[in-house]
Structure formats: structure tokens, C-alpha cells
Amino acid sequence: SCPVIASLFGQSLNSDLAALQMMHPYVIDTSVCFNITGDRRRKTKLSVLAHLFLNRTIQSQGKLGHNPIEDAQAAMNLVVLKLSKGLEFGDVVLGGEVPRMDDAGVYTISKPNMTKHENLMTSLSKTVGEHQKTVALVCDEVSAEGYEDFVNFKSELKLMKSDLSNKEAVEAATAAAVEHNLTICHVNLGELEGEEKIKKVKKFAKKLYEFTSINGIFLTVLGGTTKQNAVAGIVIKKAEEN
């Protein structure tokens, strides 16, 4: 048995836990918190992670199999490294740093080509596109400025409208929601305060929800500031009972 307060560290622990027929609330899986492919569905082998991030060769005995102590030590060292460097380190999806081999054959940390935000946005649109689904982005003029540098993200869009007012953006989004699998409506309400802003958010959310398909996911995100946390709400639209 494992103490409830203990944390389990390892590589692809879902397989081990399934084999042991057990569940545990506190797990740090190196195959998840390290991502060098940019695809959440593709997991990198422990031996590759150890070579890249620890400059260590493991699992090199071929048919003799793995040394469990060696694997456990490598996983533990990777977790310690991750905790010391931060959440983004070793995760290209989050814009984190990943070692690259230079001309001399030495692995060094290079600056990522894309920012964290661009990585996240590009991953979103690319994943939807790979499943042959379409994405539409509708935003007002102020919000559109934030997408100017997201070239890769915009290249995957089926529709983008940006020279609109808040009201026009919401109206355009209702039409796009009928035609596309994923519609993103981004409006800036920074000029509003207090109750006026709350009323506007409720009005826009209600309008957009009406055009969400049955069993579709409706997500509302209110951006935060340095002094106030962001808020997100999610609901699955169900058919109304007679």
C-alpha cells in the first residue's frame, strides 16, 4: 500500500497503476510534465528525457531490459529539475526551454522560437485542424491587436473577422458558431466598470449560448489583471426536456 500523503514520481505511471489496480491522488508523471514534441498526445521515452535534460544514458542494456533503480533515479532527478526550473521548463507547448544539440554535439538550452501564448494558440488551432474541424475567430478591433503576431495560429483559421465593434463581433460569432466546429469570440470590455460590465457580459454570454449546438461546450473566460484573478466558466448544452 501507499500512504495517502505520499507523492508518486515516475514515467507513464498510468500503466503501472493500472497493473497494480490502484489509484493515487498525488502523481507527477515525467511523460506528461516534459513535452518536447509540441503534441500532448505524444509521450517521449524516459531514456530520451534523461539524455536531453540530465546528460545521462539509461536503458542501454538491450535485451537485458531496464534497471528499475536506474529508471526511478532518472525520473526523480527529472522531477527535481522540473520543480527547480518551473512549470514551463521542458514543455514546448507552454513555450518552455528544451535542450538542443549544437554543432559540437553538446546539448544546450536555446531560446524558444515562439512565445508561450503563441505555442498554446497554435497547438489549439493545429489540433482542431488535424481532426478536419474548422476554427473561426471573431473579435473587436481592440482585441484583434493581440493576435497580430500569431501568424501560425491565424494560418489554421477558416474564418477571421476583426474590424468590428463589441456588438458586431458577438453577432458575427453567432453566425460563425453555426458553420464552424470551434468559434472563438473575443471582445474587450475594459472601458466598462462594475454593474455595467457585468450586465454586458451576461447579455453577450446569453446571446452566444443560444447558438451553441446541442451537446456543444460553451466556455466563458473573463481575463484577469495583476490585481484580480481571471474567471472561467464551462457548460455543456443539453437538449431541453419536454
Residue, then its C-alpha position, 0 to 999 in steps of 0.5 A: s500500500c501507499p500512504v495517502i500523503a505520499s507523492l508518486f514520481g515516475q514515467s507513464l505511471n498510468s500503466d503501472l497503476a493500472a497493473l497494480q489496480m490502484m489509484h493515487p491522488y498525488v502523481i507527477d508523471t515525467s511523460v506528461c510534465f516534459n513535452i518536447t514534441g509540441d503534441r500532448r498526445r505524444k509521450t517521449k521515452l524516459s531514456v530520451l528525457a534523461h539524455l536531453f535534460l540530465n546528460r545521462t544514458i539509461q536503458s542501454q542494456g538491450k535485451l537485458g531490459h531496464n534497471p528499475i533503480e536506474d529508471a526511478q533515479a532518472a525520473m526523480n532527478l527529472v522531477v527535481l529539475k522540473l520543480s527547480k526550473g518551473l512549470e514551463f521548463g521542458d514543455v514546448v507547448l507552454g513555450g518552455e526551454v528544451p535542450r538542443m544539440d549544437d554543432a559540437g554535439v553538446y546539448t544546450i538550452s536555446k531560446p524558444n522560437m515562439t512565445k508561450h501564448e503563441n505555442l498554446m494558440t497554435s497547438l489549439s488551432k493545429t489540433v482542431g485542424e488535424h481532426q478536419k474541424t474548422v476554427a473561426l475567430v471573431c473579435d473587436e478591433v481592440s482585441a484583434e491587436g493581440y493576435e497580430d503576431f500569431v501568424n501560425f495560429k491565424s494560418e489554421l483559421k477558416l474564418m477571421k473577422s476583426d474590424l468590428s465593434n463589441k456588438e458586431a463581433v458577438e453577432a458575427a460569432t453567432a453566425a460563425a458558431v453555426e458553420h464552424n466546429l470551434t468559434i472563438c469570440h473575443v471582445n474587450l470590455g475594459e472601458l466598462e466598470g462594475e454593474e455595467k460590465i457585468k450586465k454586458v457580459k451576461k447579455f453577450a454570454k446569453k446571446l452566444y449560448e443560444f447558438t451553441s449546438i446541442n451537446g456543444i461546450f460553451l466556455t466563458v473566460l473573463g481575463g484577469t489583471t495583476k490585481q484580480n484573478a481571471v474567471a472561467g466558466i464551462v457548460i455543456k448544452k443539453a437538449e431541453e426536456n419536454 
